[in-house]
Amino acid sequence: MQDTPQTPKTSFDMNWSPLMRQTPDWFRDAKFGLFFHWGPYSVPACENEWYSRNMYAKGLPQNEHHVNKYGMLNEFGYKDFYKDFTAEKFDASVWAELVVRSGAKYAGPVTEHADNFSLWNSKINPVNSMNYGPRRDVVGEFGEAIRTRGLHFIATFHHQWLWGWFMSTDPSADVYHPDNERFYGKALPLETNRYIPWRLPDDEFNQVWMEKVVEVIDTYNPDLVYFDSRANIIAERYKHRLLEHYYSRPGSRSDTVISYKQTDFPPGSGIVDLERGRFSDVQSFEWQIDDRLEAKRTWCYIEGATYRSAGDIIRQLCDVVSKNGNLLLNVGPKADGTFADEAKSVLYEIGDWLSQYGEAIFGSRPFTVFGEGATEVKDSNFDVDQIEEQTQSGTFNVAAEDGFSTNDIRFTTKDNILYAIIMGGSNKKQLRINSLADGAGLSSKSIIRIDLIGGNENLEWSRNSTALTVQLGGGMPSPHANVLRIEFR
């Protein structure tokens, strides 16, 4: 039987104790953020952001598309998209205003994806947005625009995937030409493009990986540094040095933090991030889910893009927040730096809901139970098996969205208020909340009044040993989710 490569050990031998960090209050209060997958892969706008990798894998749809539209891989490589990634309509202020309008409290572009194209004015990597494509410091411009509006700035890194990313099944591909090493990295065995390869990154790769992040930290001082999966292939000492620099360098702030996936960093050193995942219950620690606005299997803009509904995302946000989590939502700009009208429309609708009901979200904390209802939400994450499948097939499966209804309720709290979020809208006249029966939940608290935010106030209610029953007095104002404000002594 042939052995298979094993995930690098996740035990940590170095002293990480000084680098343990409490989740900053700004993150606990923010609840909702946006980030943007944008780069040269936005030019072909075909299938997904893995185009830069899959165009080199003979037989995959993106490879066939590339050869048919642009030519053979030795004639037109990924580097040849740089000239068309001009971002002629990119305006950091417009992006920042979209964030404000959506209601999100933190945001940032994908600082570097797996394609070795840095979106900042890098001295470490010559393949950057100042030297190619936009000829602008995208990270710097957006960071300034978002902070001017009083929001928090994040930097997201996916560049551990660069190890083996461009290795092609076509030996004549331009990625193997020595003159192109600065664009694609050194030629490596083909098997290094798997999630966990036999041959792990060498010291030179690890050092550059670390220096890129350090450069962004020192230049732009992001409030959060997000790491995509596969950081487990980076040697521990480089991750330790990086985190030590971020948390302990002269002038560092106590309210900065990283997020990481799976077990790529030690528990307590940052915020656990679930990719398109969920927890089934309230967690004792703060966590984050990153998910996408795009309905198709992509994180970047593609031709024929479609988008999830505002109601779906609002109910997802309510579920996540009720369990002590944050939602970081992706939207992909077009190559020219603009956003699809449909994408903007959905974000506006989310922002409108948050402007009305945001008191139940922003600055809230979880209740003793997350809620109740018939819809079962299971623990889930975009795990190692799914990532391995994606590296083989070039795409990934899309799980069905949770079908919440007005029979599902989620709770959040703030001061002396309990918010009961009804996961939908209808003409329901009466609501029974079993979790708030006498002898449960608020049994030791005296309810002063109950209001339907945006609707009828000072509602009639009664409580016995089976449920709290609230008379809603008519239809609910939002088609997406509605909020009862329950005030108690």
Secondary structure, 3 states (H helix, E strand, C coil): CCCCCCCCCCCCCCCCHHHCCCCCHHHHHHCEEEEECCCHHHCCCCCCCCHHHHCCCCCCHHHHHHHHHCCCCCCCCHHHHHHHCCCCCCCHHHHHHHHHHHCCCEEEEEEECCCCCECCCCCCCCCECCCCCCCCCHHHHHHHHHHHCCCEEEEEECHHHHCCCCCCCCCCCHHHCHHHHHHHCCCCCHHHHCCCCCCCCCHHHHHHHHHHHHHHHHHHCCCEEEECCCHHHCCHHHHHHHHHHHHHCCCCCCCCEEEEECCCCCCCCCEEEEECCECCCCCCCCEEEEEECECCCCCCCCCCCCECCHHHHHHHHHHHHHCCEEEEEECCCCCCCCCCHHHHHHHHHHHHHHHHHHHHCCCCECCCCCEECCCCCCCECCCHHHHHHHHHHCCCCCCCCCCCCCCCEEEEEECCEEEEEECCCCCCCEEEEHHHCCCCCCCCCCEEEEEECCCCCCCCEEECCCCEEEECCCCCCCCCCEEEEEEEC
